Amino acid sequence: MPTQLSYARQGKITKEMDYVARVENIDADVLRQSIAQGLVVIPANINHKTLKPIAIGKGVKTKINANIGASKVRASVDEELEKIRLCIKHGADTAMDLSTGGNLNEIRKAIINESVIPIGTVPTYQVIDQHQTIDDLKADDWLDVIEQQAKQGVDYMTIHAGVLQKTLPLLKDRLTGVVSRGGAILVRWMKVNNKENPLYTHFDQLCDIFEKYDVTFSLGDSLRPGSLHDATDKAQIAELKILGDLTLKAWEKNCQVMIEGPGHIPLNEIKLNVDLEKKYCHNAPFYVLGPLVTDIAPGYDHITSAIGAAVAGMHGADYL
């Protein structure tokens, strides 16, 4: 199945590229060239029929993501639909459905049908919800859920494929260990089973699924720092380099890629982190989760996160 990346490489301007070019007020062929080079992504699953596409990356406006999702304590389709309407009303460019409770398939399908903006997920959350175990999971459990979500129309997925057995010893000097939920689940599985990360060993199969539906990879930073003490440490950088290798693999399969980034980062290291991502990940779009510039916020994390995001955007982060 052709993807936005494969069309761009063939010199073809898709209707999604044309729409985005008009919204961004840029030349459609310039946009096409940026997509062909992997500098820009248009997360647009072929099954997301209500989508008004957007572009993320170099030369287009910095985009803002909003997170929604039901929990085990409180899960309602109607509530999630109200949340996605509020996301759109207040100008979010994308939304991630991070539901961990309720009927996940029903909730996600309703959100996708309602949403004109791209929808992202972390498939590992559903894998855990379906099987109620970490230790006994098989690689196929991830592949089945990922294919199911792709069929539903999810536009981009966080895939924690960059944490490997060789990176685990680098965590020994950390103050706050692994704070990524998806990353921690994979680390637990790897340690208990004494095997390599299944999302890494089965990455080619993931690419096949992503290419089929044109799902965009959001390569997750499993080892993002959870405190300023751990910022830009060996573990974080080692994973970033692995994500760079996976980016090239995904591009070979015509899959679009963006890279997730930290985390807790002191103000004076934000530019360095953006520069390192662009260097090691071949200028793929950078999606920063914050960054939070202090560990103990004056009241609320969203204040220090907004400060970090603004500075990251100033230095070239593409997606906040």
Beta strands, then each sheet from edge to edge (+ up, - down):
strand 1: 40-41
strand 2: 56-57
strand 3: 65-68
strand 4: 94-97
strand 5: 119-121
strand 6: 156-159
strand 7: 216-219
strand 8: 257-261
strand 9: 286-288
sheet 1: 1+ 2-
sheet 2: 3+ 4+ 5+ 6+ 7+ 8+ 9+
end
